């Protein structure tokens, strides 16, 4: 059975199954705390740096994949390849396809040359999303801690 946390963060599902094996040793709240701490550290490890994104752009061209924008990365890879194929594979009679190939190749080259100016914004957006997810986990922890203390006070009275 998946908890609310593992539905929201799929990486915690493995941790959840590992910790549920030790349920006799820990209470349910302790297990949730362990899972949340591990998911926070997992999310913190997913933060991206501008320097690495620039290195990925300069040497490999896989900066969008590094940041997590797989759609843009595939488009950036497919545009020059399809442009080159359209230009070289079409015969002389189909000048329209050849010109489309040249335009695709040129647009991808322009995109590749302008991308370094947008890398800081891409990285900032990705890191902001991760920070929001961590903030949500911390907020859930605080709410659960508050509800636990209220329940303990009710039980003691």
Secondary structure, DSSP 8 states (H G I E B T S, - for coil): ---HHHHH-TTHHHHHHHHHTTTTTS-HHHHHHHHHHHHHHHHHHT---HHHHHHIIIIIS-HHHHHT-HHHHHHHHHHHHHHHHHHHHS-TT-HHHHHHHHHHHHHHHHHHHHHHHHHHHHHHHHHHHHHHHHHHHHHHHHHHHHHHHHHHHHHH-
